[in-house]
Amino acid sequence: MSAAMNAEQARALQARVEALEIKVSFSEDLLETLNLALYRQQQTIDALVQELRQLRQQLPEAGSAGPRNLRDELPPHY
């Protein structure tokens, strides 16, 4: 009877190991997918930071006339 129990335990252990291997495989795939998404997001962030730097460099050039008054921008018919 102990041989039957050992065989049953071995099959149960084998099933658990296979289930863990499947989970690891899916986890590795998910990790790779998340890494790719993170890489793409970082590229987007880097591009946006660069664009923001360029816009900040242009801002002093456009605003060198001093503070603007919204009343000066009213159309002449007001």
C-alpha positions in Angstrom: 0.0 0.0 0.0 2.9 2.4 0.6 4.0 1.9 -3.0 0.6 3.0 -4.2 0.7 6.0 -1.9 4.1 7.0 -3.1 3.0 6.7 -6.7 0.0 8.9 -6.0 2.1 11.4 -4.1 4.6 11.5 -7.0 1.8 12.1 -9.5 0.3 14.9 -7.3 3.8 16.4 -7.0 4.3 16.2 -10.7 1.0 17.9 -11.3 1.9 20.7 -8.9 5.3 21.2 -10.6 3.7 21.4 -14.0 1.1 23.9 -12.7 4.0 26.0 -11.3 5.9 25.8 -14.6 2.8 27.0 -16.5 2.4 29.9 -14.1 6.1 30.9 -14.4 5.7 30.8 -18.2 2.7 33.1 -18.2 4.5 35.4 -15.6 7.5 35.7 -17.8 5.4 36.5 -20.8 3.5 39.1 -18.8 6.8 40.6 -17.5 8.1 40.9 -21.1 4.9 42.6 -22.2 5.0 45.0 -19.3 8.6 45.8 -19.9 7.9 46.7 -23.5 5.0 48.9 -22.5 7.2 50.6 -20.0 9.9 51.2 -22.5 7.4 52.7 -25.0 6.0 55.0 -22.3 9.5 56.1 -21.3 10.2 57.0 -25.0 7.0 59.0 -25.1 7.9 60.8 -21.8 11.4 61.6 -23.1 9.9 63.0 -26.3 7.4 65.1 -24.4 10.1 66.4 -22.0 12.2 67.4 -25.0 9.2 69.2 -26.6 8.5 71.0 -23.3 12.1 72.2 -23.1 11.8 73.5 -26.7 8.6 75.3 -25.8 10.1 76.8 -22.7 13.0 78.1 -24.8 10.6 79.7 -27.2 8.4 81.3 -24.4 10.9 84.0 -23.4 11.3 85.0 -27.0 7.6 85.4 -27.5 7.0 87.0 -24.1 9.8 89.5 -24.2 7.4 92.4 -24.7 6.5 92.2 -21.0 3.3 91.2 -19.2 0.3 91.5 -21.4 -3.0 93.1 -20.5 -6.1 91.3 -21.8 -7.8 94.7 -22.3 -5.2 95.5 -25.0 -6.3 92.5 -26.9 -10.0 93.6 -27.2 -11.2 94.2 -30.7 -11.4 97.9 -31.6 -15.3 97.9 -31.7 -15.5 97.5 -27.8 
